[in-house]
Amino acid sequence: MSEEVNRRNFLSIAAVTAVAVEFPLIGAANAQADKVAPAVKPGTHTSFAPFKQVDAGQLNVGYAEVGPADGPVVILLHGWPYDIYSFVDVAPLLAGAGYRVVMPYLRGYGTTRFLASETIRNGQQAVIATDIVALMDALKIPTAIIAGYDWGARTANIVAALWPERCKAMVSVSGYLIGSQEANKKPLPPKAELAWWYQFYFATDRGRQGYDSNRHDFAKLIWQLASPKWNFDDATFDRSAEAFNNPDHVDIVIHNYRWRLGLAQGEPQYDALEKKLAAGPLISVPTITMEGDANGAPHPEPASYRQKFSGKYEHRTITGGIGHNLPQEAPQAFAQAVIDVDGF
């Protein structure tokens, strides 16, 4: 549930109406004729092939990969408190359509580790995006379709905005999520502030200790609140919860949320990138934004971010009680969006 909603979106009055199209779980109106993702029951798949590891930038990145090695690349990015199993049903659909699908654990999750013990455990938005560019360099991927939700959607937004030559197209759940510390200083209406309760909890030492001591139960609560109509079972949750046992997980999560509120400093080498992001850059790459009709996490209305996308664009609202973890709850709709945006 950690979408860093651009606070200006909460408070602004949208001047442009979003192109809102409702899609059921099965089918898509404008799918490419030769590439239609088949229907799949969420939870059909439960595992990946053995994970891979590669040194990239500051990290030794753990990732799963499926599909033909010479296929067009799709990079799928997860959020908090989730992991790459959000894409366990999406990946086979895309691989079947001919894509090479790469799903990395973000810093602080799963089998991803820092190469040096002295590296600052930094979770600010720019550094996570630079991790993905470094991964692409390490895997010799010049350009890719990048798709994600939550932290992953924000990271995709940043790569698309700052390195558009590396992003062929994008699928972003909850739209435009690039934020700034300055914008986050502005208080929200009380109801909106309530939705960010965990962010304020993490701002305290008690919150850090509480999250560290109760990672499993804390994350499960977030899943329930963010996707109130998703009846996931214990096995589904436990597969993802393993990723939170990463030794750097708590440090990254706490720094991420404290940085947003200006309670923790970023690193100077990212100041120039953050300055660009704080200006709210437009995204020119072809984009499909998505939203579940039952998303219980804080998220902006589609009309508030339509003007941020200057290239070919479409918004899809996915019906059927779909919550925050859209790829895992509606894998066919998410995979179809990736296939379709490739044809824009």
C-alpha positions in Angstrom: 0.0 0.0 0.0 2.8 2.4 -0.3 2.0 4.5 -3.3 3.6 7.9 -2.7 0.6 9.8 -3.9 1.7 13.2 -5.2 0.1 15.4 -2.6 -0.5 18.0 -5.2 -2.8 15.5 -6.9 -4.9 15.3 -3.7 -5.4 19.0 -3.6 -5.5 20.1 -7.2 -8.6 20.4 -9.3 -8.1 18.4 -12.5 -8.6 20.4 -15.7 -8.5 17.4 -17.9 -10.8 14.4 -17.9 -9.1 11.1 -18.0 -9.8 8.5 -20.6 -11.5 6.0 -18.4 -12.3 2.6 -19.8 -13.7 -0.2 -17.7 -12.3 -3.6 -18.4 -13.5 -6.9 -16.9 -11.0 -9.5 -15.7 -11.3 -11.4 -18.9 -10.6 -9.8 -22.3 -9.7 -6.3 -23.5 -11.4 -4.3 -26.1 -8.4 -3.2 -28.1 -6.0 -6.1 -27.8 -3.7 -6.8 -30.7 -5.2 -9.4 -32.8 -2.3 -11.8 -32.6 -1.4 -11.2 -29.0 -4.3 -11.7 -26.6 -3.4 -12.8 -23.1 -5.5 -15.9 -22.2 -7.7 -15.9 -19.2 -6.0 -17.2 -16.0 -7.4 -17.8 -12.6 -5.4 -15.8 -10.1 -3.2 -18.1 -8.0 -2.9 -20.7 -10.8 0.9 -20.5 -10.6 2.9 -20.6 -7.4 6.5 -20.6 -8.3 9.3 -19.4 -10.6 12.3 -21.2 -12.0 15.4 -20.8 -9.8 16.2 -17.2 -9.1 19.2 -15.6 -10.7 21.7 -13.1 -9.2 23.7 -10.3 -10.9 25.9 -7.5 -9.7 24.4 -4.2 -10.7 25.4 -0.8 -9.3 25.4 -1.0 -5.5 23.6 -4.3 -5.4 23.7 -8.0 -6.1 20.2 -8.2 -7.5 18.0 -11.3 -7.2 15.5 -11.7 -10.0 13.3 -14.2 -11.8 13.3 -14.5 -15.5 11.0 -16.3 -17.9 10.4 -16.3 -21.6 12.6 -16.4 -24.7 16.1 -14.9 -24.2 15.8 -13.0 -27.5 12.3 -11.7 -26.9 11.4 -8.1 -26.3 12.1 -7.3 -22.7 9.5 -6.5 -20.1 10.6 -5.5 -16.6 8.0 -5.9 -13.8 8.5 -4.0 -10.6 6.8 -4.8 -7.3 5.9 -2.6 -4.3 5.7 -2.5 -0.5 4.9 -4.8 1.3 4.9 -7.2 -1.7 7.4 -8.9 -3.9 7.9 -10.5 -7.3 5.2 -13.1 -6.6 2.8 -10.4 -7.5 3.7 -11.4 -11.1 3.6 -15.1 -10.7 0.5 -15.4 -13.0 1.4 -12.4 -15.2 4.8 -13.7 -16.2 3.7 -16.9 -17.9 1.1 -15.0 -20.0 3.8 -12.6 -21.2 6.3 -15.3 -21.8 3.7 -17.1 -23.9 3.3 -14.0 -26.0 7.0 -14.0 -26.7 8.4 -11.6 -24.2 11.5 -12.0 -22.0 10.2 -11.1 -18.6 12.6 -9.9 -15.9 11.3 -9.4 -12.3 13.9 -8.1 -9.8 13.6 -7.9 -6.1 14.0 -4.2 -5.2 16.7 -3.2 -2.7 15.8 -4.5 0.7 13.7 -7.4 -0.6 14.2 -11.1 -1.2 17.6 -12.2 -2.4 18.9 -8.7 -3.3 21.9 -7.7 -1.2 24.2 -4.7 -1.0 27.7 -5.4 -2.3 29.3 -3.3 0.4 28.4 -3.2 4.1 29.2 0.5 4.4 26.7 1.5 1.6 24.0 3.7 3.1 20.7 1.9 3.2 18.9 4.6 1.2 15.3 4.2 0.1 14.6 7.5 -1.6 12.8 7.4 -4.9 15.7 8.4 -7.2 18.0 5.7 -5.9 15.5 2.8 -6.6 15.1 4.0 -10.1 18.9 4.1 -10.6 19.0 0.6 -9.4 16.8 -0.5 -12.3 18.9 1.4 -14.8 22.0 -0.3 -13.4 20.2 -3.7 -13.6 19.4 -3.0 -17.3 23.1 -2.2 -17.9 24.2 -5.3 -16.1 21.9 -7.5 -18.2 22.7 -5.6 -21.4 19.1 -4.5 -21.9 19.1 -1.2 -23.9 15.4 -0.6 -23.6 12.4 -2.4 -22.1 8.7 -2.1 -21.4 8.5 -1.3 -17.7 5.4 -2.1 -15.7 4.7 -1.9 -12.0 2.5 -0.9 -9.1 3.2 0.9 -5.8 6.9 1.5 -5.4 7.3 -0.3 -8.7 5.0 2.1 -10.5 6.8 5.2 -9.1 10.1 3.6 -10.2 8.8 3.0 -13.7 7.5 6.6 -13.8 11.0 7.9 -12.9 12.8 5.8 -15.5 10.3 6.9 -18.1 10.7 10.5 -17.2 14.4 10.8 -16.7 15.7 8.0 -19.1 13.0 7.7 -21.8 15.4 6.1 -24.1 15.5 3.1 -21.8 11.7 2.8 -21.5 10.0 1.7 -24.7 6.5 1.9 -23.0 5.0 1.8 -19.5 2.2 0.3 -17.6 1.6 2.1 -14.3 -0.9 1.2 -11.6 -2.3 4.3 -10.0 -0.8 6.5 -12.6 1.7 9.3 -11.9 3.4 8.8 -8.6 6.5 10.9 -8.7 6.7 13.1 -5.6 8.9 15.5 -3.8 9.8 16.3 -0.2 8.6 19.9 -0.7 5.2 18.9 -1.9 4.9 16.4 1.0 5.2 19.2 3.5 1.7 20.3 2.6 -0.9 18.7 4.9 -3.8 16.8 3.4 -7.4 16.7 4.4 -7.9 14.6 7.6 -9.4 11.6 5.7 -6.4 11.5 3.4 -4.0 11.8 6.3 -5.7 8.9 8.1 -5.0 6.6 5.1 -1.2 7.3 5.6 -1.2 6.2 9.2 1.7 3.8 8.7 3.8 6.5 7.3 3.5 8.5 10.5 4.0 5.3 12.6 7.3 4.7 10.7 8.4 8.2 11.6 8.8 7.2 15.2 11.4 4.9 16.9 8.4 2.9 18.2 7.2 2.4 14.6 10.6 1.2 13.4 10.8 -1.3 16.3 7.2 -2.4 15.8 7.7 -3.0 12.1 10.9 -4.9 12.7 9.3 -7.1 15.3 6.0 -7.7 13.4 6.9 -7.7 9.7 4.7 -10.7 8.9 1.5 -9.4 10.7 2.1 -5.8 9.7 2.4 -6.7 6.0 -0.7 -9.0 6.2 -2.7 -6.1 7.7 -1.6 -3.8 4.8 -2.6 -6.5 2.3 -6.1 -6.7 3.9 -6.6 -2.9 4.0 -5.2 -2.3 0.5 -7.2 -5.1 -1.2 -10.4 -5.5 1.0 -12.1 -7.8 -1.5 -9.1 -10.0 -2.2 -9.5 -13.3 -0.4 -5.9 -14.4 -0.5 -4.9 -17.5 1.4 -2.0 -18.0 3.9 0.1 -19.8 1.4 -0.1 -16.9 -1.1 0.8 -14.4 1.6 3.6 -16.5 3.1 5.4 -16.9 -0.3 5.7 -13.1 -0.5 6.4 -12.6 3.2 9.7 -14.5 2.8 11.0 -11.5 1.0 10.7 -9.3 4.1 13.4 -11.3 5.9 16.0 -9.5 3.9 18.5 -8.0 6.4 18.2 -4.6 4.8 14.4 -4.6 4.5 13.5 -2.5 7.6 16.2 0.0 7.0 15.1 0.6 3.4 11.4 0.8 4.2 11.8 3.2 7.1 14.2 5.4 5.2 11.8 5.5 2.2 8.9 6.8 4.3 10.9 9.1 6.5 12.6 10.6 3.4 9.2 11.4 1.9 8.3 13.5 4.9 11.7 15.2 5.0 12.6 13.4 8.3 15.6 11.6 6.7 18.1 13.0 4.3 18.9 11.6 0.9 22.4 11.2 -0.5 23.9 14.3 -2.3 24.7 12.4 -5.5 21.0 12.1 -6.1 20.2 15.7 -5.5 20.2 16.7 -9.2 17.8 13.8 -10.0 15.5 14.7 -7.2 15.4 18.3 -8.3 14.2 17.2 -11.7 11.6 14.9 -10.1 10.3 17.6 -7.8 9.4 19.6 -10.9 6.9 17.0 -11.9 8.4 16.1 -15.3 6.1 15.0 -18.1 6.2 11.4 -19.3 6.4 11.1 -23.1 6.6 7.3 -23.6 3.5 5.3 -24.5 1.6 4.6 -21.4 -1.4 2.7 -20.0 -2.4 3.6 -16.5 -4.6 1.3 -14.4 -6.6 1.3 -11.3 -8.6 -1.4 -9.4 -12.1 -0.5 -8.5 -11.6 -1.6 -4.9 -8.1 -0.1 -4.2 -8.1 0.5 -0.5 -4.7 2.2 -0.5 -4.1 6.0 -1.0 -4.2 6.7 -4.7 -4.9 9.8 -6.9 -7.9 10.0 -9.2 -7.1 9.4 -12.8 -8.2 12.9 -13.9 -5.5 14.4 -11.6 -2.6 12.9 -13.6 -3.9 12.7 -17.1 -2.0 15.8 -18.1 1.3 14.3 -16.9 1.4 11.9 -20.0 2.3 13.7 -23.2 2.6 10.6 -25.4 0.0 8.0 -26.5 -2.1 7.2 -23.4 -5.0 5.2 -22.1 -6.4 4.6 -18.7 -8.1 1.4 -17.6 -10.2 0.9 -14.5 -10.3 -2.9 -13.7 -13.6 -4.0 -12.2 -14.6 -6.9 -10.1 -13.4 -5.9 -6.7 -9.7 -5.5 -7.6 -7.5 -3.9 -5.0 -4.1 -2.4 -4.7 -2.0 -5.5 -5.8 -3.6 -5.4 -9.3 -1.1 -7.7 -11.1 -1.7 -10.5 -8.7 -5.5 -9.9 -8.4 -6.1 -9.4 -12.1 -3.2 -10.9 -13.9 -4.8 -11.2 -17.3 -5.8 -7.6 -17.3 -2.3 -6.5 -16.3 -0.6 -8.7 -18.9 -3.0 -7.5 -21.6 -2.1 -3.9 -20.8 1.6 -4.7 -21.3 0.9 -6.4 -24.6 -1.4 -3.6 -25.7 1.0 -0.7 -24.8 3.7 -2.5 -26.9 1.4 -1.8 -29.9 0.9 1.9 -29.2 
